[in-house]
Amino acid sequence: MSEYVGEQPFAALDSALEALWQRLGRAARDRRAAWHTPVLATVGLDGTPQARVLVMREANRAGRLLRLHSDTRTGKVREIAAEPRVSLLLYDPGARLQLRLSGLARVETHGPIAERAWADANLFARRCYTAPLAPGAIADGPVSGLPPELEGREPTVEESLLGRDNFSVVLIAAERLEFLHLAVTGHRRGVFDWDGEGNRWSGLWLVP
Ligand SMILES: Cc1cc2nc3c(=O)[nH]c(=O)nc-3n(C[C@H](O)[C@H](O)[C@H](O)COP(=O)(O)O)c2cc1C
């Protein structure tokens, strides 16, 4: 159970904003946190909504930045290049707390953030990026997609480098955070929009 069960943080906008960013930070650090695996929604190249689960890697409140990882060759990467407006959906059933986060995404394959993330990735994580064919390519049967010699084992550091160009970071600059907290004593819903001129989040209560 979470420290946010109960409505205390959601009795005031300031504490709600604080609680949301704390939870986002924990989602990145703690793989058991419900928010560790948000749903990323993009606009498909044909306009169809596209949603999928990703792992939250970092939440930086000062920079309003969320970091996720992806294979460079995926649909989401092409979609973000065409339309950077994305949404992240997070729900914690224990805390009965939903967050709809929207913002502007960009993909970086090289550069300091991607280099650091690759350096921090363990060898099994790096192995995911060594597949010769792009994720989503049609397969001739039930396949992992990995090079046969890497099936069932950890790659060496050198072998893991095969995946380097297929590894990218997805960075989302948050523009809007909308929460819904369910409680028998009264649901609470609020929204924070980033005010670039005032350099601050501007919050409003909404009817749940
Ligand atoms: C628990 C879980 C965690 C996942 N984490 C990631 C991830 O961190 N990055 C990623 O690109 N895909 C991740 N996936 C796979 C995606 O959901 C998706 O299937 C894949 O990225 C292809 O999506 P796309 O073709 O829409 O780009 C994860 C799937 C699950 C079920």
The ligand as an ORCA input file, in Angstrom:
! r2SCAN-3c Opt
* xyz 0 1
  C       5.563     -4.808    -19.003
  C       6.004     -4.281    -20.333
  C       7.043     -3.378    -20.402
  C       7.457     -2.884    -21.626
  N       8.466     -1.955    -21.657
  C       8.828     -1.412    -22.837
  C       9.796     -0.374    -22.879
  O      10.341      0.078    -21.855
  N      10.116      0.143    -24.097
  C       9.533     -0.306    -25.241
  O       9.860      0.228    -26.306
  N       8.600     -1.277    -25.242
  C       8.236     -1.844    -24.061
  N       7.277     -2.818    -24.039
  C       6.720     -3.307    -25.330
  C       5.695     -2.301    -25.846
  O       4.504     -2.393    -25.082
  C       5.374     -2.495    -27.329
  O       4.862     -3.790    -27.541
  C       6.587     -2.301    -28.223
  O       7.408     -1.241    -27.758
  C       6.190     -2.002    -29.685
  O       5.412     -0.838    -29.702
  P       5.222      0.055    -31.017
  O       5.285     -0.893    -32.182
  O       3.875      0.655    -30.833
  O       6.301      1.063    -31.049
  C       6.825     -3.313    -22.815
  C       5.770     -4.215    -22.734
  C       5.359     -4.684    -21.524
  C       4.200     -5.657    -21.484
*
